[in-house]
């Protein structure tokens, strides 16, 4: 088995991360068999393309939520690594905290301030 599981969609809430915020997260090694994909299908032409990361981040994006690691972006790169007999990839891992029910998105209420998500939530 290459991945821990294959899902169709993101089971976690929207984190609102921008590409600039993702780029601020240093890459770390992640085992492929610990990742759950958020895409069920892939395009074979993208998998085989030499320049598949030319316009994007060199590192896959992983969201850690409720103790699980979800591969949000970089399925083709992860699968290419598996085809090369690699068991790990370097990825940017964003730790998404559980939303605080006492905190509202508009900043009002108990514990007002920045809500979960954003670059402050990563380790």
Number of C-alpha atoms within 10 A of each C-alpha: 6 17 17 15 14 16 14 11 11 15 10 13 12 10 17 11 12 10 10 9 14 21 15 11 17 14 18 12 12 17 17 22 14 17 22 22 25 19 17 11 11 11 9 9 10 13 16 12 10 9 10 16 15 8 7 12 16 16 21 22 21 25 24 17 16 11 9 14 22 26 27 18 20 21 20 20 19 27 18 14 15 16 11 9 9 14 17 16 19 16 24 25 25 26 23 23 16 12 13 11 8 10 17 16 12 10 12 11 11 11 13 13 13 13 18 19 19 17 20 14 13 19 10
